[in-house]
Amino acid sequence: MIEPAPQETVTDLATLALPWGKEMRVQQVVYDGGLRLLRLRIREGRRFTVLDLDARAVDRLRTLTEGWTNVAP
């Protein structure tokens, strides 16, 4: 028996214009079981890269980017 795919609710949070004509859409994804992820959809021309991050990964990324922006020109 094949189990059905989990249902997800996707909410757009922001769309960011990135350097070199790229675009990143930030979305919240909540699955029926309560799992909540932050999805980053990066468009590069016709190609897409999708990253699903849990709260721990987002927190680590936030810490890293805050440190980077403090020293970037």
N, C-alpha and C positions, 0 to 999 in steps of 0.2 A: 504494500500500500504506500502510495506517495503522499507525504504530508503537504498541505497547502502552504504556499509562501506566506510569511507573516505580513499582515497589513501594516502599512505605514501612513502617517499623516505628515505631509511636508508643508512647512510654512516658510515663505521667503522673508528673510530679515533685511538683506541689503544687496545691492549690486555695486561693485567697485570697478572703476576703470583702472587698468594696470598699465605699466610701461609697455611700449612696443605693440600697442593695439590689442592687448589681451584684456579679458574681462573676467571677474570673479563674482559669482553669485554665492551668497552665504545663506544657508537654509537650516532650519531646525527640523529634524526628523524624529518623530515619536512612533514607536512600534506598539502594536496592541498590547504586548506584555509589559509595557511601561519603559522599555529601554529608550533613552533619549540621546541623540547624537547631533553633532554639528557637522553639516555637510558643506564642503567647499567645492564648487563646480567651476573649474578654470577653463575658459574657452581660449584656444589659440587657433585662430582661423576656423577650420572645420573640425579640428580635433578638440576633444574634451578630456580633462583629467578630473576625476571625482575622488575626493578624500572624505571619509567618514571618521570623525574624531569623537572619542568619549570625553567625559568631563576631565579626567586626569590628563589626557593628551592636550586638551585645550588650555588647561592651567599651566602645563609645562611650556607650551608654545607662547602663552601670554608672558610668562616670566622671561623667556628668551627674547621676545620681540621688545619688551620694555627696556631690557638692558641694551639691546642693539640700538634702539632709537635714541637713547641717552648719549651715545657716543658717535652716532652717524652725523655727518655734516648737513 
